[in-house]
Amino acid sequence: GIGSVNDVLEIRSLSRDYPFKFDYIEGRHPKKDYIYKIEMDGKKIVYTGDTSKMDLSEFANRADFLFHEAAELDDERADKYGHTTPEQAAEVARDADVKNLVFVHRPAIDQETIMRARKIFPNILLPTDLDILE
């Protein structure tokens, strides 16, 4: 009973004329999940949602930042529940030849685990909420 939908909503066609390039692929998780890539002003950023370890060597190739979840510490549990360990995320970053790996959606990671991951891929960042990365 509100009348025409045009009285309430402005319907616009979607444009692909953005100042950035955007792409996504499906992650490996029990619930549908996506991995996003944004490229703008010569920078490439890739962000995974929850996902088991995947080959991102093409999708994330030479990204400036790969934001990768590292929610599990056990390989078997990671695969079973659709998550990645810090070491697995480091392998993904190494294989994709990214510049920086940023751990997100992560448990409290002890120094030994961080050192193991940095042996695989040294440029790992561990931001806290509201940190700004440049």
C-alpha positions as CSV (number, residue, x, y, z in Angstrom):
1,G,0.0,0.0,0.0
2,I,2.9,2.5,-0.3
3,G,2.3,3.2,-4.0
4,S,5.0,2.9,-6.6
5,V,8.4,1.5,-5.7
6,N,9.9,4.5,-7.5
7,D,8.3,6.7,-4.8
8,V,10.5,5.0,-2.2
9,L,13.6,3.8,-4.1
10,E,15.8,5.2,-6.8
11,I,16.7,2.4,-9.1
12,R,19.9,2.8,-11.0
13,S,21.6,0.5,-13.4
14,L,24.9,-0.8,-12.2
15,S,27.9,0.8,-14.0
16,R,31.2,-0.8,-14.5
17,D,32.9,2.6,-14.8
18,Y,34.6,2.5,-11.4
19,P,37.9,4.1,-10.6
20,F,39.2,0.6,-9.6
21,K,39.2,-3.0,-10.9
22,F,37.3,-5.5,-8.8
23,D,37.3,-9.3,-9.0
24,Y,36.3,-12.2,-6.7
25,I,36.5,-16.0,-6.5
26,E,34.8,-18.4,-4.2
27,G,36.7,-19.6,-1.2
28,R,36.7,-23.0,0.4
29,H,34.4,-22.9,3.4
30,P,31.3,-24.9,4.5
31,K,29.3,-21.7,4.0
32,K,29.6,-19.8,0.7
33,D,32.5,-17.4,1.1
34,Y,34.5,-15.2,-1.3
35,I,38.0,-13.9,-1.8
36,Y,38.1,-10.3,-3.2
37,K,40.6,-8.4,-5.2
38,I,40.7,-4.6,-5.7
39,E,43.2,-2.9,-8.0
40,M,43.5,0.9,-8.0
41,D,46.3,3.5,-8.6
42,G,48.8,0.7,-9.2
43,K,48.0,-1.1,-5.9
44,K,46.5,-4.6,-5.6
45,I,44.8,-5.8,-2.4
46,V,43.4,-9.2,-1.9
47,Y,41.2,-10.2,1.0
48,T,40.2,-13.7,1.9
49,G,37.1,-14.5,3.9
50,D,37.1,-17.8,5.8
51,T,38.8,-20.4,3.6
52,S,40.8,-23.6,3.7
53,K,44.2,-23.3,2.0
54,M,43.8,-22.5,-1.7
55,D,46.1,-21.8,-4.6
56,L,46.0,-18.1,-5.0
57,S,49.2,-17.9,-7.1
58,E,47.3,-16.4,-10.1
59,F,44.5,-14.5,-8.4
60,A,46.7,-12.8,-5.8
61,N,49.9,-12.7,-7.9
62,R,52.2,-9.9,-6.8
63,A,49.6,-8.2,-4.6
64,D,50.8,-5.4,-2.4
65,F,48.7,-6.8,0.5
66,L,47.2,-10.2,0.9
67,F,44.8,-10.1,3.9
68,H,44.5,-13.7,4.8
69,E,42.6,-15.4,7.6
70,A,44.7,-17.5,9.9
71,A,42.0,-18.8,12.2
72,E,43.2,-22.3,13.0
73,L,46.4,-23.6,14.5
74,D,45.9,-27.3,13.5
75,D,46.1,-28.4,9.8
76,E,43.4,-31.0,10.1
77,R,41.0,-28.8,11.9
78,A,41.7,-26.0,9.4
79,D,40.8,-28.2,6.5
80,K,37.7,-29.7,8.2
81,Y,36.2,-26.4,9.2
82,G,37.2,-24.2,6.2
83,H,40.1,-22.2,7.8
84,T,43.8,-21.7,7.3
85,T,46.8,-21.9,9.7
86,P,49.4,-19.2,9.8
87,E,51.9,-21.5,8.1
88,Q,49.4,-22.3,5.3
89,A,48.6,-18.6,4.8
90,A,52.4,-17.9,4.6
91,E,52.7,-20.6,1.9
92,V,49.9,-19.0,-0.1
93,A,51.6,-15.6,0.2
94,R,55.0,-17.1,-0.9
95,D,53.5,-18.9,-3.8
96,A,51.6,-15.8,-5.0
97,D,54.7,-13.7,-4.7
98,V,52.9,-11.0,-2.7
99,K,54.7,-8.1,-1.0
100,N,53.0,-8.3,2.4
101,L,50.8,-10.8,4.2
102,V,48.4,-9.5,6.8
103,F,46.9,-12.0,9.2
104,V,43.3,-11.4,10.0
105,H,40.6,-13.5,11.7
106,R,43.3,-15.0,13.8
107,P,43.6,-16.6,17.3
108,A,46.2,-15.4,19.8
109,I,49.3,-16.6,17.9
110,D,52.4,-17.3,20.0
111,Q,55.8,-16.2,19.0
112,E,56.9,-19.6,17.9
113,T,54.1,-19.9,15.4
114,I,54.8,-16.5,14.1
115,M,58.5,-17.4,13.6
116,R,57.6,-20.6,11.8
117,A,55.3,-18.7,9.5
118,R,58.0,-16.0,8.9
119,K,60.5,-18.7,7.9
120,I,58.1,-19.4,5.0
121,F,57.2,-15.8,4.2
122,P,59.0,-13.0,6.1
123,N,56.8,-10.0,5.4
124,I,53.9,-10.8,7.8
125,L,51.9,-8.0,9.5
126,L,49.8,-8.5,12.6
127,P,47.6,-5.5,12.9
128,T,45.1,-4.8,15.6
129,D,41.7,-3.3,15.1
130,L,41.7,0.2,13.6
131,D,45.4,0.0,12.6
132,I,46.1,1.8,9.3
133,L,48.4,0.1,6.8
134,E,50.2,2.1,4.1
